[in-house]
Amino acid sequence: MRPEEYNLPRLVELLENERIATLDRIAEVLGGPSRITVFRKLAQLGARASYSHRGGYQTLDRIAEYDENGLWTLRGVHFSKQGTLLQTIVHLVEHSKQGYFASELQALLQVRVHNALAQLDAAKLLRREQHVDRYLYVSSRGGTAQLEQRYEAIQQSHGGGSAGLQDAPDPMQESMRALLSVLNEKQRRLYLGLESMRLGHGGDMTISRITGVNVKTIALGRRQLREGNVTAERMRKVGAGRPSVKKKRRDRTSG
């Protein structure tokens, strides 16, 4: 069949009547051309593939009734003005005020998002920050402002319950920093993890804001404390401190 013989008006009629159609149904209406030809004809019509069902459904952009997030669902099939699931997630996160947790994105998009988020994180197209026991996904460029707004929202939703250290007088914060300056890396991590546990929900971010230590480090210290992964470490360098009594006695005997 020659290209001009493909029945595009019939395809338009199908999509206008049914609003969405599978690729197999579309190919049937067009007379059974190759998959490449099907996609070429759909592009000519301004068609949009679903981000669910592995892109197996098509609609026309002028038919779709997108909401304020650029999303549209019909008969359990999901479409996005942005295109694929990956493109949609990036757009939503980049344009959000507070970023998104995976559970929030999944509820909004109504599909599993964990694999997509892992791909986006690996490609550095999104930034993720650990908050207690889950990750918050923010813009790869303007994520700091999103983290700040999310933190403030958490504070308000919990009645400021984790604001104790943040709102404490400066001398207390200075004392914390002074203590941190004499601790080794593991001791700092465990100490900050303990403070985070004491504050409860949102503690990692609160302590991070006060001390400037990355929330991932604080979360690691908190996990180590919960798991009992704590070992004694000597503060002094080898050979420092007072000589042992046994050594003194040996020295006198040998003299």
C-alpha positions, 0 to 999 in steps of 0.5 A: 500500500502506498503512503497516500492510501493510508486511511488517516481520516478513518484513524482520526474518526477512531480516536475522536470516537474512542478517545484512546486506542491501542497501537494494534487497533491503530495499525488495523485501521491504517491497513496494517503498515509497519510499526515505523509507519504507524508512529510516523502517521501518529506524529502527523496527527499530533498523537500522544502515547500513554506513560502507563501500559508501556506506551501501548495506548495513543490519543490526540493532544487536542482530545486529552483533558489535561489537569493542572499538572498536565495529566489525564486518565481515561479508562485506567490509561494515563497520559501526560503532556510531558510525554514519557514517565521519566519526562513527566517526573522530571517536570513535576519535580522541577516545577514543585515548591517542595519536591516530592517523596516517591509515595507522593509521586506514585499517588499522583501518577498512579503508577509505580515510580521507583525504577524511574526515580532510580534511573533519574537519580543515576543520570543526575537529572534529579537530586535526592536527599534522605529525610528520616527513612525515605528520600525527597526528590528535588530539582537538580538545580534549585533543590536547596530552596525546595528543601527549605520549603519542605522543611518549613512545611514539616515543621508547621504540620508537627506544630514546630515539634522538631524546632527545639534546637533550631530555635535555641539560643545561639550559645547552645548552637555554638556549644554543639559546634564546639563539641563537634570540633573535638570529636572524630568523624564517627563520634560526630556522626553518632552524636548527631544521630542521637540528637536527631532521634531525640527530636523525632520526625524531621530531626535529620534536616533540623540537625543538618540546618544547625550544624551544616552536616549532610543529612545523609551523614546524620541519618547514617549515625541514627541508623547505626545507633538503632542497630547497635553498631557502636564500638568504643574508640580511643580518643588519645593517640597511641603513646599519649597519656600517663605511662602505665604503672607496670612500665614505671615499675619495670623501669625502676627494676631495670635501673 
